[in-house]
Amino acid sequence: MHEVSLVRGVFRSLEEEFNSDQLAKMQTIRMKIGLLSNVEPVLMQNAFNAVKEDNPQYANVNLDIESIPIEVHCDICGKDSVVSNYRFVCDCGIPTNNVVKGEELLIHQVEFLD
């Protein structure tokens, strides 16, 4: 399950960005995960909970995941459309593979206790 290594990478990134006092006050990690990122939000949450057990400094930290739908841009009509059922077709009916959203795997926000 590659989600475990992703969670470890998230922890490493946070440890590089914040000092130990800040990490001790961390409350919530908010992530944006696109449908095309090859990451299942449920598996990411399970991996987070498992890795957290081996890292007591994250015992009170929660993971909040926002799933990002796939959006494509149509060069013909200039519109962005949400992809449904993995049919990469603009609302105007023209097929397009110009993905503008849905590949994200981002630490979007980190919340701390006061």
Backbone hydrogen bonds, N-H to C=O, Kabsch-Sander energy under -0.5 kcal/mol:
donor,donor_aa,acceptor,acceptor_aa,energy
4,V,1,M,-1.2
5,S,1,M,-0.5
6,L,2,H,-1.8
7,V,3,E,-2.6
8,R,4,V,-2.3
9,G,5,S,-2.0
10,V,6,L,-2.2
11,F,7,V,-2.6
12,R,8,R,-2.4
13,S,9,G,-2.5
14,L,10,V,-2.4
15,E,11,F,-2.4
16,E,12,R,-1.8
17,E,13,S,-1.5
18,F,14,L,-2.7
23,L,19,N,-2.5
24,A,20,S,-1.9
25,K,21,D,-0.7
25,K,22,Q,-0.9
26,M,23,L,-1.2
27,Q,111,E,-3.5
28,T,111,E,-1.4
29,I,62,N,-2.9
30,R,28,T,-0.5
30,R,109,Q,-3.4
31,M,29,I,-0.5
31,M,64,D,-3.0
32,K,106,L,-2.1
33,I,31,M,-0.5
33,I,66,E,-2.6
34,G,104,E,-3.2
35,L,68,I,-2.0
36,L,102,G,-3.3
37,S,34,G,-1.8
44,M,40,E,-2.6
45,Q,41,P,-2.4
46,N,42,V,-2.3
47,A,43,L,-2.6
48,F,44,M,-2.5
49,N,45,Q,-2.3
50,A,46,N,-2.1
51,V,47,A,-3.0
52,K,48,F,-2.2
53,E,49,N,-0.9
54,D,50,A,-0.6
54,D,51,V,-0.9
55,N,51,V,-0.5
55,N,52,K,-1.0
58,Y,55,N,-2.6
59,A,56,P,-1.7
61,V,58,Y,-1.8
62,N,27,Q,-2.6
64,D,29,I,-3.0
64,D,62,N,-0.5
65,I,63,L,-0.5
66,E,31,M,-2.8
67,S,65,I,-0.6
68,I,33,I,-2.4
71,E,101,K,-2.0
72,V,81,S,-2.7
73,H,98,N,-2.7
74,C,79,K,-2.5
75,D,73,H,-0.6
78,G,74,C,-1.7
81,S,72,V,-2.7
83,V,70,I,-3.0
84,S,87,R,-0.6
87,R,84,S,-1.6
88,F,86,Y,-0.8
89,V,87,R,-2.2
90,C,94,I,-2.9
93,G,90,C,-2.2
96,T,88,F,-2.6
99,V,97,N,-1.6
100,V,71,E,-2.8
101,K,71,E,-1.5
106,L,32,K,-2.5
108,H,30,R,-2.3
108,H,106,L,-1.0
109,Q,30,R,-1.8
111,E,28,T,-3.0
113,L,25,K,-3.2
